[in-house]
Amino acid sequence: QWQYIFGEREHGGYYDVPQVTTDAEVIITDPPAGHPLITQILLDHALEMSTDPADEVVFVIAHGPVHDEENQAQLVVMAGQAKRIQELGGFSRVEGVTLQDDATVAVRAANVVKLRQKIEAAIADDKRVLIVADLLAARSIQWKIETDLAGLDYQFSVKGTTMHRNFKEWFQETVSAALK
């Protein structure tokens, strides 16, 4: 989205908003997704709910880009993150999921159906389901997720990544690296 706003790409990631023209140097860094400090945040949020990791399936849910190519790229990053969370936490399975919240109603609805099916399959396999939000804010789309998953048995950490001490460390590390 920021790349679009500053004229570095043709379309916005979420919304096409007015672009900014400036003579100032603008440095756009990589997003937090996939960074080890963010992985640790998500792991900590899952472990806060966990009672028996070997019998639990964790779904890491992210907002997700509108465009399919960008969404597939994010899912690849999330798969690596999920693998690390599974290894570090000892969970039965961990999977990253995007809802593509700002995409068309049909695209988002299809993603919700897939997520519900995955949760139902985990429950049918006698696994306890934990959901962590890979979202910055504590209450962004979490309420939609709770509505989407109504009637299913799961535990949900609605905490945003900014609420964890590692987020400040990620921010400082990212800015320092960008300014070098």
N, C-alpha and C positions, 0 to 999 in steps of 0.2 A: 504494500500500500504506500509506504513512504517513498519507494523508488518511483512510483507513478506520480505522487505529489510533486516530487522534485524533477520530473521530466526524464527519468532514466528508463522508463518502459511505457508501452502504449496503452495499457489498461490498468485499472486499479484491481487490487486483490479482492476487495470487498465492494467498494463503491467508487464510482467515477465522480470525483469531487474536483473543485478548481485546483489547477496546478500552480505551483509557486515558482517564480523566477527570482533568482538572487545572485549577487556577486560573491556571497559568502561561500567558503568551502563547507560543503555538507558531507559528513562521513556517515555512511549507513553501514551498520555492523550486521553480522549474522544474527538471526533470531535465537532465543534461548533453547528452542527445541533440540534435543539430542546432546546438549552439553552435560558433562558428568555431574556438575553441581545441581542441575535441574533434575537429572535422573535421581539423585539422592533425595531431593525434595519429594518427588513422587513416591519413591520407595518409603520414605518416612511416613507419608500420609497413608500409604497402604498398611504399613506395620502398625500404625495407631489403631486400626480397626481389626487387625489380624488376631486370630486365636489359634490357628493351626495351619500355617502356610502350605504344607504339603496337600491339604484338602481344600485349598482355595484357588479360585481363578480370579485374576485381576484384569479389569478393563481400564485402560488409560484413555480417557475421552478428551478429544481436542475439538476446537471450533471447526477448523479445516478451511482451506481455501475454496473459493467458488469454482475455479477452473480445474477440470479433471487432471490435466498434466501436473499442475502444482500440487493437487491433492495426492496424487500417486507418489510424488517426490516426498511429501510430508509423511505419508504412510511408511515409506522406506526408512526414513529417519526414526519414526516411532517404533518400527520393528526392532531396530538396533537397541533402542532405549528399553523396549519391553524385554529383550533378551537379557540385558544387564540387570534389570529389576528382578527377573525370575531367578537368575543365578545368585544375586546378592540376598534375595529374600527367601529363597527356598520354596517359592510358590509352585503349585501344580502347573499353572500356565499363566502367562501375561500376554495381553494383546493390546496394541494401540488401535484406536478407532477414531475416525473423524466424522463429524455430522454434516459438514459443509453447510453450516447454519445460515449463511447468506445466499446460498445457491437457490435455485427454483424450489418451490414447494415440493414438487415431485422428487427431486434429487434428495432433498433432506429427508422426506418421508421414506424413501427407499433405504437410506442409511439407517434410519430408526428401525425399520422392519428387520434389517440384517442384524442390528445390535440386539434387538429383542430375541431373535432366533438363537443367537450365540449365548445369551444369558439363559434362555430356556434349556438349551442343550447342556450347559454346565450344571444347571440345577438337576436335570434328568440324570446326570452322571454323578449325582450326590456330592457336588462341589458347592462350597459356600462362595458367593459372588461378592467381590469387592470392586467398587468403582472409585477411581480417583480422577480428578479434573486437572487436565493439563491446560489450565487457563490462568491468566494473570490475576484477575480479580476474584474475590471470594464469592461474589454473587453476580456473575454475568449471565451465562445461559444455563446455569445450574437448575433454575426453576423449570425451564423447558424440559431438561433431561428428566427431572423428577416426574413431570407430567407424561413425557414419552414412555416412561418405564412403569407407569402405574399398574399395580396388580402383580408385579414380579417381586420375588424375594431377593433382596440385595442390600448391602451396606454401601453408603455413599459419603465420601469425604468431599464436601463442597468447598474446601479451602482452596484459595488461589495460591499460585506459586510465590506471589509477592509477600505472603504472610510468613514465609520461612526465612530463617537467618541466612541461608545459602543464597537467597536471591540478591541480597546486597553484595555479597562476595562475587557472584556472577557479574553483576552490573559493574562493579569496580574493575574486575579483571578484563571485561570486554572493552570498557572505555580506555583503560590503560593500554591495552594491545592496539586499539584503533588509533591512538594518538602517537604511537611510536613511529 
